Amino acid sequence: MLKSDIVVRELILKYGKNFKNSGYSSVQIALLTRKINYLQKHFSEHKEDHCGRKGLLSMVSRRRKLLDYMKSRKYKKYLLLIHELGLRH
């Protein structure tokens, strides 16, 4: 198993009830945050990657929508999640 697979599985276990529950909003937000952080590092080296930047913006938009959903439905979990992931300083 690759290191990235292990990290993904750990995130799913941390924010979901078991490793098969990858559909929870909190799990999806955590996985998107991981991808977004990786892409931000990528773009610091590859400034001309415009197609990749479009993908990054779509991921940020998707995470934004999931965060809005969590904020409206599960406010306490939302606050805990943004604190754990280091979002919204």
Buried (B, 14 or more C-beta within 10 A) or exposed (E): EEEEEEEBEEBBEEBBEEEEEBEBBBBBBBBBBBBBEEBEEEBEEEEEBEEEBEEBEEBBEBBEEBBEBBBEEBEEBBEEBBEEBEEEE
